[in-house]
């Protein structure tokens, strides 16, 4: 007789992942990333709001740059639990602690908060907060054209977390979406997603570059690159030469002639080698 073991629930997976990656104060990332930037000084953390905004004792406020915590949702479920877990991890690391700030060229957001990479010393070890969150699978990488400090390093850490099934990559809350699943992507409009697929063709219209992932550009998933953003890609990526290539993009899903993502800087695009879709992509 074959005895089938019951599949673990999402709640047990979440609790196990959180306990494994965060509860231990001696957590070490498999990827040792380094991050430097403009010196933003240091200060004690007087308060933490929303899990990603620090109120500093010196009167300044700072936001954790480069990371996106799980979406805050009401009620119960995996998303709400994930947000709570991420906020707890941030508090455990830096609440009441003296932190060091490293800044990119675009120092502040529209609310006047410093956009900073945050470091804290725990048990004699200098900890990069954003790296810890990404490595634990508690957050994903996000960036903007004006704040790209240490994003390549964080993307490398995220890749390891995804491939080894850390945190929300294990529970399935974080997943790479398939570009061929247009209806599903449309249902995710206004959300931040990572999408993989093969580019069917490339077109330039009125200075904008369109990466089309299907033959029906009015319905299929499309990536749009404005003319000013294309200049940032010059010398790094030949957009016109991406036809037939397998790529991964990240950004906010919009409903414009089908699901689409706008690219404003090169870190949003990754050219994949090997020619096969990620094993962790979802239809």
C-alpha positions as CSV (number, residue, x, y, z in Angstrom):
1,X,0.0,0.0,0.0
2,X,1.3,3.4,-1.0
3,X,0.8,6.1,1.7
4,X,0.5,9.6,0.3
5,X,1.7,12.4,2.4
6,X,-0.6,15.4,2.7
7,X,0.6,18.5,0.9
8,X,1.6,21.3,3.3
9,X,-0.7,24.3,3.4
10,X,0.4,27.7,2.2
11,X,0.3,28.9,5.8
12,X,2.7,26.1,7.0
13,X,5.0,26.9,4.1
14,X,5.0,30.6,4.9
15,X,5.7,30.1,8.6
16,X,8.5,27.6,7.8
17,X,10.1,29.9,5.3
18,X,9.9,32.9,7.6
19,X,11.3,31.0,10.6
20,X,14.1,29.6,8.6
21,X,15.3,32.8,7.0
22,X,14.6,35.5,9.6
23,X,14.3,34.1,13.1
24,X,18.0,33.4,13.2
25,X,20.2,36.4,14.0
26,X,23.1,34.7,12.2
27,X,21.5,34.5,8.8
28,X,24.0,34.7,6.0
29,X,23.1,35.3,2.4
30,X,24.5,32.8,-0.2
31,X,25.4,35.8,-2.3
32,X,27.8,38.4,-0.8
33,X,26.8,41.5,-2.6
34,X,28.4,44.9,-1.9
35,X,26.8,48.3,-2.2
36,X,28.3,51.7,-2.2
37,X,26.8,55.1,-2.9
38,X,26.8,58.7,-1.6
39,X,27.1,59.0,2.1
40,X,23.8,59.8,3.7
41,X,25.1,59.8,7.2
42,X,23.6,57.7,10.0
43,X,20.9,58.1,12.7
44,X,18.8,56.1,15.1
45,X,15.5,54.7,13.8
46,X,12.7,56.3,15.9
47,X,9.8,54.7,14.1
48,X,9.0,52.5,11.1
49,X,5.9,53.2,9.1
50,X,4.4,50.7,6.6
51,X,7.3,48.5,6.8
52,X,9.5,50.5,4.4
53,X,9.6,54.1,5.7
54,X,12.0,55.0,8.5
55,X,11.5,58.0,10.7
56,X,14.9,58.9,11.9
57,X,15.8,60.5,15.2
58,X,17.5,63.4,13.4
59,X,14.1,64.4,11.8
60,X,14.7,62.9,8.4
61,X,12.5,60.2,6.8
62,X,13.9,57.5,4.5
63,X,12.4,54.8,2.3
64,X,14.0,51.4,1.7
65,X,15.1,51.9,-2.0
66,X,15.3,49.0,-4.4
67,X,12.8,46.6,-2.7
68,X,9.1,46.1,-3.0
69,X,7.4,44.4,-0.1
70,X,4.3,42.2,-0.7
71,X,1.2,44.3,-1.4
72,X,-0.7,45.4,1.6
73,X,-4.1,43.8,1.5
74,X,-7.0,43.6,4.0
75,X,-8.3,40.5,5.5
76,X,-6.4,37.2,5.8
77,X,-4.6,35.0,3.4
78,X,-1.1,34.5,2.1
79,X,-0.6,38.1,0.9
80,X,-1.6,39.6,4.2
81,X,0.6,37.1,6.1
82,X,3.5,37.9,3.7
83,X,3.2,41.6,4.3
84,X,3.1,41.1,8.0
85,X,6.1,38.8,7.9
86,X,8.1,41.3,5.8
87,X,7.3,44.2,8.2
88,X,8.3,42.1,11.2
89,X,11.6,41.3,9.5
90,X,12.3,45.0,9.0
91,X,11.4,45.8,12.5
92,X,13.5,43.0,14.0
93,X,16.5,44.3,12.0
94,X,16.4,48.0,12.6
95,X,13.8,49.2,15.1
96,X,15.6,51.4,17.6
97,X,18.9,50.8,15.9
98,X,21.5,53.1,14.4
99,X,21.5,52.8,10.6
100,X,23.8,54.0,7.9
101,X,22.3,55.5,4.7
102,X,23.8,55.2,1.2
103,X,22.2,57.3,-1.5
104,X,21.8,57.4,-5.3
105,X,21.9,60.5,-7.4
106,X,18.1,60.9,-7.1
107,X,18.1,61.3,-3.3
108,X,14.5,62.0,-2.6
109,X,11.0,60.8,-3.7
110,X,8.1,63.1,-4.4
111,X,7.2,63.0,-0.7
112,X,10.6,64.3,0.4
113,X,11.8,60.9,1.8
114,X,15.4,59.9,1.2
115,X,15.7,56.9,-1.1
116,X,18.4,54.9,0.6
117,X,20.2,51.6,0.9
118,X,20.2,50.9,4.6
119,X,22.9,49.2,6.7
120,X,22.8,48.2,10.3
121,X,25.3,46.4,12.5
122,X,23.9,43.3,14.2
123,X,26.0,41.0,16.4
124,X,29.2,42.6,15.1
125,X,28.1,42.0,11.5
126,X,27.3,44.8,9.0
127,X,24.0,43.9,7.5
128,X,22.6,45.3,4.2
129,X,18.9,45.4,5.0
130,X,17.7,45.3,1.4
131,X,19.9,42.3,0.6
132,X,18.6,40.5,3.7
133,X,15.0,41.0,2.6
134,X,15.6,39.9,-1.0
135,X,17.7,36.9,0.0
136,X,15.0,35.8,2.4
137,X,12.3,35.9,-0.3
138,X,10.4,38.6,1.6
139,X,10.6,41.3,-1.1
140,X,11.3,41.7,-4.8
141,X,13.7,44.1,-6.6
142,X,12.2,47.3,-7.9
143,X,14.0,50.3,-9.4
144,X,13.5,53.6,-11.3
145,X,15.5,55.4,-13.9
146,X,16.7,57.9,-11.2
147,X,17.4,55.4,-8.5
148,X,19.4,52.4,-9.8
149,X,22.0,52.2,-7.0
150,X,23.1,48.6,-6.4
151,X,20.1,47.2,-8.4
152,X,22.3,44.7,-10.4
153,X,23.6,43.3,-7.1
154,X,20.1,43.0,-5.7
155,X,18.9,41.3,-8.9
156,X,21.7,38.7,-8.4
157,X,20.5,38.0,-4.9
158,X,16.9,37.8,-6.0
159,X,17.9,35.2,-8.7
160,X,19.4,33.0,-6.0
161,X,16.4,33.4,-3.8
162,X,14.0,32.5,-6.7
163,X,16.0,29.5,-7.8
164,X,16.4,28.1,-4.3
165,X,12.7,28.8,-3.4
166,X,13.2,31.2,-0.5
167,X,10.3,32.8,1.3
168,X,7.5,33.9,-1.0
169,X,9.2,32.2,-4.0
170,X,8.4,29.0,-2.2
171,X,4.8,29.8,-1.3
172,X,4.1,31.0,-4.8
173,X,3.1,34.5,-3.9
174,X,6.1,35.7,-5.9
175,X,6.2,34.1,-9.3
176,X,7.4,34.8,-12.8
177,X,4.4,35.2,-15.1
178,X,4.3,33.8,-18.7
179,X,4.0,36.5,-21.4
180,X,1.7,34.2,-23.3
181,X,-1.0,34.4,-20.6
182,X,-2.6,37.6,-21.8
183,X,-5.9,37.3,-19.9
184,X,-4.2,36.5,-16.6
185,X,-1.8,39.4,-17.1
186,X,-4.7,41.8,-17.8
187,X,-6.2,40.7,-14.5
188,X,-3.0,41.9,-12.8
189,X,-3.2,45.4,-14.2
190,X,-1.8,48.0,-11.8
191,X,0.3,45.4,-10.1
192,X,4.1,45.0,-10.2
193,X,5.1,41.8,-12.0
194,X,8.0,39.8,-13.5
195,X,7.1,38.5,-17.0
196,X,9.0,36.0,-19.2
197,X,8.6,35.3,-22.9
198,X,10.0,35.2,-26.3
199,X,9.9,38.4,-28.4
200,X,7.9,37.9,-31.7
201,X,9.0,41.1,-33.3
202,X,10.3,44.6,-32.6
203,X,8.8,47.8,-34.0
204,X,9.6,51.5,-33.7
205,X,6.7,53.9,-34.0
206,X,7.0,57.6,-33.5
207,X,10.3,57.3,-31.6
208,X,9.0,54.5,-29.3
209,X,10.3,50.9,-29.4
210,X,7.7,48.1,-29.0
211,X,8.7,44.6,-28.1
212,X,5.8,42.4,-29.1
213,X,5.4,39.0,-27.6
214,X,2.7,37.8,-30.0
215,X,1.4,38.5,-33.5
216,X,-1.7,40.3,-32.4
217,X,-0.3,43.6,-31.0
218,X,-3.7,44.8,-30.0
219,X,-4.1,41.9,-27.5
220,X,-0.8,40.2,-26.8
221,X,1.7,41.2,-24.1
222,X,3.9,44.2,-25.2
223,X,6.8,46.0,-23.7
224,X,7.1,49.7,-24.6
225,X,10.4,51.7,-24.4
226,X,10.1,55.5,-24.7
227,X,12.7,57.3,-26.8
228,X,14.4,58.9,-23.7
229,X,14.7,55.4,-22.1
230,X,16.1,53.9,-25.3
231,X,19.1,56.2,-24.9
232,X,19.9,54.5,-21.6
233,X,19.9,51.1,-23.4
234,X,22.2,52.3,-26.2
235,X,25.6,50.6,-25.9
236,X,24.2,48.0,-23.5
237,X,21.3,46.3,-25.4
238,X,20.4,46.4,-29.0
239,X,16.7,46.6,-28.8
240,X,16.2,46.1,-32.5
241,X,18.1,42.9,-32.2
242,X,15.9,41.3,-29.6
243,X,13.6,39.6,-32.1
244,X,13.4,35.9,-31.2
245,X,15.2,36.3,-27.9
246,X,13.9,35.0,-24.6
247,X,13.7,37.8,-22.1
248,X,12.5,38.6,-18.6
249,X,11.0,42.0,-17.8
250,X,9.7,43.6,-14.6
251,X,7.4,46.6,-14.0
252,X,3.9,47.7,-13.5
253,X,1.3,46.0,-15.7
254,X,-0.9,48.4,-17.7
255,X,-3.9,47.8,-20.0
256,X,-2.9,49.4,-23.2
257,X,-3.8,47.4,-26.3
258,X,-3.5,44.3,-24.1
259,X,-1.2,43.9,-21.1
260,X,2.0,45.9,-21.3
261,X,5.0,47.1,-19.3
262,X,6.9,50.3,-19.9
263,X,10.7,50.1,-19.6
264,X,12.5,53.3,-18.3
265,X,15.9,51.8,-17.6
266,X,18.0,48.7,-18.5
267,X,17.7,47.0,-15.2
268,X,14.1,46.1,-16.0
269,X,15.2,43.9,-18.8
270,X,17.1,40.6,-18.6
271,X,18.1,38.6,-21.7
272,X,17.9,34.9,-20.8
273,X,20.3,32.3,-22.1
274,X,19.5,28.7,-22.7
275,X,16.3,29.3,-24.6
276,X,13.8,27.8,-22.1
277,X,11.3,29.4,-19.8
278,X,11.9,29.6,-16.1
279,X,10.7,26.5,-14.2
280,X,9.1,28.8,-11.7
281,X,7.1,30.8,-14.3
282,X,3.3,30.5,-14.0
283,X,0.8,30.3,-16.9
